[in-house]
Amino acid sequence: MDVIQKVKSISIWVFIVPFFAINACLILTTQLHFLIPGQFRIFSIFPYIDGGVSISRTARYFPAYLIFKPLMFLTSFLLIKYWLYNKEIIQYFEKDHKYLKKVVFFGIASAVALTIHTIFLGIKFDNDLYKLFRRVVMLSFIIFEVVAQAYLVVTLYSFKNKLDDFINRKYLNIKLFLVSLLIVVAIISIPIVSLPGNRFLKHALEWDYFLGVITFYLLTFFMWKKIK
């Protein structure tokens, strides 16, 4: 199946592109801060652990946004292609699967939310409604993305016996564990992110959670076998 190879190929880029974007901006603002006119240096040993800075803080200033924004737009495009390719795969094995529309809707919705968030990143308005809008968009991206991943894993599991010649089931099981973990962490984190304070914990959670979300696509690359 040609579409399986397309999903396998595109999934690794859905992992690499955003991973490079956020970490390139991190290095720029912590190690190469002298390239950013008028900006003080951000001291953070490793935000995945110390939570010294948020992702948006590293990406919203010049010249960091020249890296971040184009690569996030590219990620959104790749996400749309990824979910449309998965639609074709599902239809090949089970044409009218009950979760097909949900997989496509939440997958594409996550890409749209990421695009909107990227457009408004770095644009400042001293308005509470605007700040709320940005938080809602970012939260929507996370929710849509995790829900789409969950529906996709459940869908593949529903006809996993038909996939034995196409996938390494070990990675499907790992994806199920990852998505379950993301859901549990999201639920546990609600009181943490909704209450004031805990800034460093929130930042570390942001970095680690985003890494978990894109790791789903790395697992996709390893899950699908190379069809000769």
C-alpha positions as CSV (number, residue, x, y, z in Angstrom):
1,M,0.0,0.0,0.0
2,D,1.5,3.3,-1.1
3,V,-0.4,5.3,1.4
4,I,1.3,3.4,4.3
5,Q,4.7,4.4,3.0
6,K,3.4,8.0,2.8
7,V,2.3,7.9,6.4
8,K,5.6,6.3,7.5
9,S,7.6,9.0,5.7
10,I,5.6,12.0,6.8
11,S,5.3,10.9,10.4
12,I,9.1,11.2,11.1
13,W,9.0,14.8,9.8
14,V,6.0,15.6,12.1
15,F,8.3,14.6,14.9
16,I,11.6,16.2,13.6
17,V,10.3,19.6,12.5
18,P,8.6,20.7,15.8
19,F,11.3,19.1,17.9
20,F,14.0,21.0,16.0
21,A,12.0,24.2,16.1
22,I,11.5,24.4,19.9
23,N,15.0,23.3,20.7
24,A,16.6,25.6,18.2
25,C,14.7,28.5,19.8
26,L,15.8,27.3,23.2
27,I,19.4,27.2,22.3
28,L,19.2,30.6,20.6
29,T,17.7,32.3,23.7
30,T,19.8,30.6,26.3
31,Q,23.2,30.1,24.6
32,L,23.2,32.6,21.7
33,H,21.2,35.3,23.4
34,F,23.6,38.0,22.1
35,L,22.0,37.6,18.7
36,I,18.7,38.9,20.1
37,P,18.9,42.7,20.3
38,G,17.6,44.2,23.5
39,Q,16.7,40.9,25.1
40,F,18.2,39.7,28.4
41,R,19.6,36.2,28.6
42,I,17.3,33.4,29.7
43,F,19.1,31.2,32.2
44,S,17.7,27.7,32.0
45,I,19.8,24.5,32.4
46,F,17.2,22.2,30.9
47,P,13.5,23.4,30.8
48,Y,12.3,19.8,30.5
49,I,13.4,19.4,34.1
50,D,13.9,22.8,35.7
51,G,11.0,24.6,33.9
52,G,13.2,27.7,33.6
53,V,11.3,29.1,30.6
54,S,8.2,28.4,28.6
55,I,8.2,27.4,24.9
56,S,6.5,30.6,23.9
57,R,9.0,32.7,25.7
58,T,11.9,31.2,23.7
59,A,10.0,31.5,20.4
60,R,8.2,34.8,20.3
61,Y,11.1,37.3,20.0
62,F,13.3,38.1,17.0
63,P,15.1,36.2,15.5
64,A,13.7,33.1,17.2
65,Y,10.3,33.5,15.6
66,L,11.9,33.4,12.2
67,I,12.7,29.8,13.0
68,F,9.6,28.9,15.0
69,K,6.8,30.3,13.0
70,P,7.7,28.8,9.5
71,L,8.4,25.4,11.0
72,M,5.1,25.4,12.9
73,F,3.2,26.3,9.8
74,L,5.1,23.4,8.1
75,T,4.1,21.1,11.0
76,S,0.4,22.1,10.6
77,F,0.6,21.2,6.9
78,L,2.3,17.9,7.6
79,L,-0.4,17.1,10.3
80,I,-3.2,17.7,7.8
81,K,-1.5,15.4,5.3
82,Y,-0.9,12.8,8.1
83,W,-4.5,12.6,9.2
84,L,-5.8,12.5,5.6
85,Y,-3.4,9.6,4.8
86,N,-4.6,7.8,7.9
87,K,-8.2,8.3,6.7
88,E,-7.2,6.4,3.5
89,I,-5.6,3.6,5.5
90,I,-8.7,3.2,7.7
91,Q,-11.0,3.1,4.7
92,Y,-8.8,0.5,3.1
93,F,-9.3,-1.9,6.0
94,E,-12.8,-0.9,7.1
95,K,-14.5,1.6,4.8
96,D,-17.2,2.8,7.2
97,H,-15.5,2.6,10.5
98,K,-17.5,4.3,13.3
99,Y,-14.5,6.5,14.4
100,L,-13.3,7.5,10.9
101,K,-14.9,11.0,10.9
102,K,-13.8,11.6,14.5
103,V,-10.1,10.8,13.7
104,V,-10.1,13.2,10.7
105,F,-12.0,16.0,12.4
106,F,-9.9,16.1,15.6
107,G,-6.7,15.6,13.6
108,I,-7.3,18.4,11.2
109,A,-8.8,20.6,14.0
110,S,-5.5,20.3,15.9
111,A,-3.5,21.4,12.9
112,V,-5.8,24.4,12.4
113,A,-5.5,25.3,16.1
114,L,-1.7,25.1,15.9
115,T,-1.8,27.4,12.8
116,I,-3.9,30.0,14.7
117,H,-1.7,29.9,17.7
118,T,1.4,30.3,15.6
119,I,-0.1,33.4,13.8
120,F,-0.8,35.2,17.1
121,L,2.4,34.2,18.8
122,G,4.4,37.3,19.7
123,I,1.5,39.7,18.9
124,K,0.8,41.7,22.1
125,F,-2.5,43.2,23.1
126,D,-3.0,44.4,26.7
127,N,-6.5,42.8,26.7
128,D,-7.7,40.1,29.0
129,L,-10.0,38.7,26.3
130,Y,-7.1,38.4,23.8
131,K,-5.0,36.6,26.4
132,L,-7.9,34.2,27.1
133,F,-8.3,33.6,23.4
134,R,-4.6,32.6,23.1
135,R,-4.9,30.2,26.0
136,V,-8.1,28.7,24.6
137,V,-6.4,28.2,21.2
138,M,-3.4,26.5,22.7
139,L,-5.5,24.3,24.9
140,S,-7.7,23.4,21.9
141,F,-4.6,22.2,20.0
142,I,-3.6,19.9,22.8
143,I,-7.1,18.5,23.4
144,F,-7.8,18.0,19.7
145,E,-4.4,16.4,19.1
146,V,-4.6,13.9,22.0
147,V,-8.2,13.1,21.2
148,A,-7.3,12.4,17.5
149,Q,-4.4,10.2,18.6
150,A,-6.6,8.3,21.0
151,Y,-9.3,7.7,18.4
152,L,-6.7,6.6,15.8
153,V,-5.1,4.1,18.2
154,V,-8.5,2.7,19.2
155,T,-9.5,2.4,15.5
156,L,-6.3,0.5,14.6
157,Y,-6.8,-1.8,17.5
158,S,-10.3,-2.6,16.4
159,F,-8.9,-4.4,13.3
160,K,-5.4,-5.1,14.5
161,N,-5.5,-8.7,13.2
162,K,-5.8,-7.3,9.7
163,L,-2.7,-5.3,10.2
164,D,-0.3,-8.0,11.1
165,D,1.5,-7.9,7.7
166,F,1.8,-4.1,7.9
167,I,2.7,-3.1,11.4
168,N,4.9,-4.0,14.3
169,R,2.3,-4.5,17.0
170,K,4.8,-3.7,19.8
171,Y,4.8,-0.1,18.7
172,L,1.0,0.0,18.5
173,N,0.9,-1.1,22.2
174,I,3.5,1.6,23.1
175,K,1.3,4.2,21.3
176,L,-1.7,3.0,23.4
177,F,0.4,3.4,26.6
178,L,1.6,6.8,25.5
179,V,-1.8,8.2,24.7
180,S,-3.2,6.8,27.9
181,L,-0.4,8.5,29.8
182,L,-1.0,11.8,28.1
183,I,-4.7,11.6,29.0
184,V,-4.0,10.8,32.6
185,V,-1.3,13.5,32.9
186,A,-3.7,16.1,31.3
187,I,-6.4,15.2,33.9
188,I,-4.0,15.4,36.8
189,S,-2.5,18.7,35.5
190,I,-5.9,20.6,35.4
191,P,-5.6,22.0,38.9
192,I,-1.9,22.8,38.4
193,V,-2.3,24.8,35.3
194,S,-5.6,26.5,36.3
195,L,-4.3,27.9,39.7
196,P,-1.8,30.7,40.0
197,G,1.8,30.0,40.9
198,N,3.8,26.8,40.2
199,R,5.4,28.6,37.2
200,F,8.4,26.4,36.9
201,L,6.3,23.2,37.2
202,K,4.0,24.5,34.5
203,H,6.9,25.3,32.2
204,A,8.5,21.8,32.7
205,L,5.1,20.2,32.1
206,E,4.6,22.2,28.9
207,W,8.0,21.0,27.4
208,D,7.5,17.4,28.5
209,Y,3.9,17.2,27.4
210,F,4.7,18.6,23.9
211,L,7.5,16.1,23.6
212,G,5.1,13.3,24.5
213,V,2.6,14.5,21.9
214,I,5.1,14.6,19.0
215,T,6.7,11.3,20.1
216,F,3.4,9.7,19.0
217,Y,4.5,10.4,15.4
218,L,8.0,9.0,16.0
219,L,6.3,5.8,17.1
220,T,4.2,5.8,13.9
221,F,7.4,5.8,11.8
222,F,8.6,2.6,13.6
223,M,5.2,1.0,13.8
224,W,4.5,0.7,10.0
225,K,6.6,-1.9,8.3
226,K,8.4,-1.0,5.0
227,I,6.3,-2.6,2.3
228,K,8.3,-3.9,-0.6
